[in-house]
Amino acid sequence: MKCLVLQAEHCLSRALHAVSAQRGDIDYVSWPTGDVEALAVVEPDAVIVPPLADPGRCEPAVVYAHADRVEALLAACRARQIPLVWCVSDALYEDGADVPIDEDVLPRPRDEAMRRLVAVGELVRRHPRHLIWRLGPLFGREGDDAWLSELIDALMRGESVRAARDLVVCPTSVVAVARALTGVLLQLESGANAWGTYHLCGTEPVSVFTFCSVVRTQLETRLAGVGESPTLGRLEGLDQHHDTPLRRVLNCRRLLDVFGIHQKSWRLELGLMLDAWCQERYPDHDEVDTGDQRRSREEAAGT
């Protein structure tokens, strides 16, 4: 199976290319020229559009340009009967919800630019072979909009990081998204007739501030394990939603029921990424000495 992935430097594109490098049944291709021209050259079995990281905070011109691009691509895909996969940030649920948000709940943002994205989504649904993937906030080690890499870089530079204490989300590993999307596409290619809208996010809702705190603590622990003790940047908590935290948690049950795709623990995925970051940065250390590893050795020794 061959898929055209837009935005080659996006963190999701990078993750998809890494997945395909380990497999022989799917190939993710990026193309430097225009989208419609790429369809004619690549002749893909599907087209994938990575998400805007946080459309509510983007410049409106960026959001409108993304919407126009998806519309043009959609028209070309429908004309050629090519499936379109559009990945969308959960930020479209501007007001959140007290309970996990199901796929059939249509976002109703107040922001005009985000309403433009909702209108595009309505057009995408008219394509018989479409996937709309609403995703929790993505984090990864490389590529554009890779929240984790940007956070690590800021902390390592000693910069203060501002994070909301009253916005509850489900951080989502871009690696987990790439693996899940690959599994879904291969099932559809094999005859599964389950096009439509799906949700995917990490397990365990957490505030943005707490997620950043976990990153800082685990990063500090790993650096100590390799004998480094830089002065990491501090975290500043923000309260933006008055007395009631805004919860933006996606219900991912449909993806499990239809395709057998399980959610991944963001804490586990985060730990693996931080281990890989340390091993890449400090290659002379065969093993990064984390607190969990020390506890495991103590338990094995009976101490």
N, C-alpha and C positions, 0 to 999 in steps of 0.2 A: 504494500500500500504506500502511495506517495502523497504527502500533504504539503501544501504551500503554507508557510508560516510568515505572517507579516512582521515587520519591526525586528530585524535579525538581532539587535542588541537588547531587546527587552528581556527581562529576567526569565519570563516564561518561555520565550523562544530559545534562550540558552539552555534551559532545562530540558526542553523537548529534543533539541539536538543531542544533548548528552544521553538521553534515553535511547534515541535511535542508534547511537554509536555502539550500544551494548546489545542490539537486537538485529535480526535479519529479516523481520517481517514487516517493518515499517520504516519509512524514510521521510524525514522532515527537511524541507528545502526552503531556503530564503532566496529572494531575488532582489537585486539592487534597483531595478527600474520600477516603472509604474505598476500598480496592482493589476489592472485589466490586461496590460501587455504581458505580465507574468503568467496569467492564466493560459494564454495562447502558447507560450513557450514551454512552460512546465507541464501543462495538461495534468493537473493534480486530481487525485481522487477526493480531496476535500481541501477547504481553505480555512485557516485558523486566524482569528483576529485577537491578539492579546488585549487585556483590559487597560483602561486608564486607571492609574493607581488610586486616585481620590478625586473624582470629577467635581466634588463640592468645593475643592480648594484650588482646582486648576483655573487658569485664565479662561474666561468664556470662549475666546477665540479658539483655544486648543480643543475645547469640548465640541464646538460647532464643526471644526475641521475634522475631528474624529467621526462625528455623525455623518458628515457629507461623504467621507471616505467609505464608511460602511454601506451607505445607500448605493453608491456607485458600484461597489464590489458586489452587493446583493443583486443588482440588476444583471451584472455580467454572469454571476453564478446561476441565476435562474434561467438565463438564456442558454447556458451550456449544460444545465441540469447537474451542476456540481454542488455538493453539500457545503453549507457554510456554518462554521462554528464561531460564535461571537461570545467572547468572555467579558463579563461585566462585573464591576465592583459592587459589593453590597452597600456601598455608600449611597446608592440610589434610594435606599430605604432611609430617607433623611430623618424621619421621626422615630425610627426603630420600632420596637414592639415589646410587650411584657413577656411574650411567649416566643419560642422559635418560629421563624417566618417560613411558611410553606411556599412551594413553587407557584401556586395559583394566586398568590397575593401580589397584585400588580403594584409596583412602586408608584407613589404619588408625591414626588418632591415638590416643594414650593419654588425652588430655584429654577429659573427659566431655562438655563443651559441644560440642566439635568432632565428637565421635561422633554427637551429635544431628544435625548437619548432614549427616553421611554417611548417616544413616538417612533423612533427607529426600530425599537424592539417589536412594536406592533407590525411593522412591515416585514421584519425578519420572520415572524411567525407565519406569514402567508406563504413562505417558501416551503414546499412539501418536505424537503430534506434539510432541516436546520437543527442546530443545537444552540441554545442559549445557556451559558454556564455562568451563574452568579457565584462569585467567589468571595470568601473572607479576605481580610488584608494580607497580601502576599509578602512573604519574607524569603530571602535567598542570599547567596554569597556573591553573586556576580550578575551584571547586567543592569539595564535601566530599571528604575523603580524597585530595586532590590532593597527593601526596607532594612534588612539586617546589615548588609554591607555598609549602607549609609550610616546606620547607628554606630557600628563598630568604629568606622573611620572618625566620626565625631568624638566618640569617647576617647579614642587613642590620641586625638589631638588636644585633649583636655577641655573641649568645648562643653558648655552647659547644654543639656537637651531638655526641651520643654515637652511634656506629655500630659494628656488629659487623664485625670483620675476618675472622671465620671462618664467616660465613654467605654462601654463594655462590648468587646468584639471577640471573635474567634480567629486569632492569627493562623495563617494557612501557609504551610510549606510549599514553595513553588515546585520542589521536587515531587512532592506527593501529588500535586495537581497534574504535573506532566505524566506521571505513571498512570494515574486514574484516567486521564483523557486518552492516553494510548490504549488502555484496555477497552474503553468504550468504543473508540473508533474501530478497533479490530473486530469487536463484536458486531457492530453495525455493518462492517464490510463483509462479515460472514453471514449476513442475512437477518440479523435482529432488526425488527421494525419498531424502533422505540425512539424516534426523533422527538424533540420537544425541549422543555426547559428543566434544568436540574440545578441543585445547589450543592456546593462543596466548601467546607471550611474545616479548620482544625477542631479537635475536641477541647473542652474546658474553656468556657467563657472567662475572660479576664479583662481588666481595664488596660488601656494603652500604657498607663504609667507602670502598672505591675509588670507587664510584658517587658518594658524597657528596663525595669529594675532587675528582672531575672537575667536578662542579657548582660547587664553590667556586672552582677554578682558572679555569674558563671565565667564571664570573660576574665574577671579579676582572679578567680580561683585557678583558671588554666594558666594564666600568666605567671602566677606564683609557682605553679608546678614546674615551669621551665626556668625558674630563677629570675623572672623579670618582675619589676614592681613599678610600672609607670603610674603617674598620677592621672587617673581616668577622670573624664569630665563628670560633673554632677548632674543629677536629675532635678528638674523643677516641675512640680505638679500643678496642673491647671484645672480649674473648675469652671466648666463652660455651660452646664445644663442645670443651673440653679440647685434645687434641693433633690431632684430626682435624676439618678444616672440614666443616660440613654443607652438602652441595650439593643445591639444589632447582631443578632444570632440567627443563623440560617438553619432550617430543618433539612437535614441531608438524607432523610429516610428513603425518599424515592430513588435516589441513586443506588442505595443498597438493595432495595427490593427489585429493581429492574435489571441492574448490571452486576450486583454482588460486590460493589465498591464500598469498602469500609473507610471511615474517617481515620485520619492519623493523629496521634498525639503531637501537638505543637511542641511540647516540652522535649519529647524524645527527638523529634526532627531538629529542634534547635540545638540540642546537645551534640548531635552528629555533625551539624554544620560548624559548630564552634571547635569541635575536635579537629575537623578537617582544616579549618582556618589556622589553628595553632600548628598543626603538623606541616602545613605549607609554609608558614612563616618561620618556624623553628625546626627545620628538617633534621637537625642533629639529635633531636630528642625522639627516640622511637615511640615513646608513650607519654602522652600528656597526663600529668598526675592530678586528676580531679579529686574532689572530696569523695565521690562515690567509689572511686577505685581504692582510695585509702581505707574507707570503711570495709570494703570487700576483703582487703588483705588482713585487716584486723580481725574480722569475723572468722576468716579461714585459720588464723593463728590462735583463735580462742581468746583473744584479749578483749 
